[in-house]
Amino acid sequence: METGGLSAAALANGELGSQRERTLVPERLQKREHERQLEVERRKQKRQDQEVEEEKSDFFAAAFARERSAVEELLESGESVQRLEEAAARLQGLQKLINDSVLFLAAYDLRQAQEVLARLQAALAKRRQELQPKKRFAFKTRKKDAASATQVASAPDAPAAEGSLTSPPPLKEEGDFDSSWICGFSNLQSQVLEKRAEELHQQDVLLTQLRNCTIKLYGNPNTLRLTKAQGCTLLCGPVSTSVFLEDCSDCVLAVACQQLRVHTTKDTRIFLQVTSRAIMEDCTGIQFAPYTWSYPGIDKDFEGSGLDKNKNNWNDVDDFNWLARDVASPNWNVLPEEERRIQWD
């Protein structure tokens, strides 16, 4: 009897187990089917997103090529101020096209587009310079005075009195810089240097071979280049197009621009307002923070520059020496808030 009872109990348990397995099999199949459908949807969405990105990239490439050709044609035949102004307006449109496309462009494509834009901007500045009347260089008629001023301004071991201003004559052609770079400072040490808005308006500014200087640029330049600077502080109003920083160390900058490019620079803090992504290459120890410099009339200069004060990608940086997307670049970081309190004056 006991044996029969055990057999019956085992049979009952076996039937319960079979029923449970029959119940679980459809559940597992349903779960597997659900996961399969999710994977199909995920792949479909990924394919659609890729197609959209490709369409956007194709549109950008076509639009950029069309506008580039138009600008090059205007510059080649730019024998009038009107045609150069049309080229300048189209370059502004090219810059906006790049700014609006930074989220989907590959880093290489973005870099190539920005390099083309920089070359066109330099060509425009050169053509503008060629159309300037010859009286622009009338300072040569006062050769003796100009030579005296150059000796004072360029003396590397003669520090200016505190708060003094130094305004050397326009820079001559030097090294890799063409004659369109006619506004700026060069070969100075331990100086306080300033230029006012009327001197800088839509000029291409070159600052080179400066050491332990404080430079204040009020107004709205077209481009700005700082190269071979050490231990300097540079404060600049809104720059309509690009700021280039090269071969610098231990500097502090406050700049607002459409595009920032930093090369071979180390241990430098940049307080930045930029509408596109900043680009750096062969750099170490770079720190970024939002632009905080202000002066009377800066709002008017922002309006004249065409920059959008409400759009700032100061911490969106492309490091071309660091391609890993899931790991932060060791070559730059965000400046801690407690270190951003700087008295500019």
ABEGO torsion letter per residue (X at the ends): XAAAAAAAAAAAAAAAAAAAAAAAAAAAAAAAAAAAAAAAAAAAAAAAAAAAAAAAAAAAAAAAAAAAAAAAAAAAABABAAAAAAAAAAAAAAAAAAAAAAAABBAAAAAAAAAAAAAAAAAAAAAAAAABBAAAAAAAABAAAAAAAAAAAABAABBBBBGBBBBBBBBBBBEABBAABABEBBGBBGBBBBBBAAAABGBBBBBBGBBGBBBBBBEBBABBBBBGBBGBBBBBBBBABBBBBBGBBGBBBBBBBABBBBBGBBGBBBBBBBABBBBBBGBBGBBBBBBABBBBGAAAAAAAAGBBAABBAAABBBBAABABAABBBAABBBBBAAAABBBAX
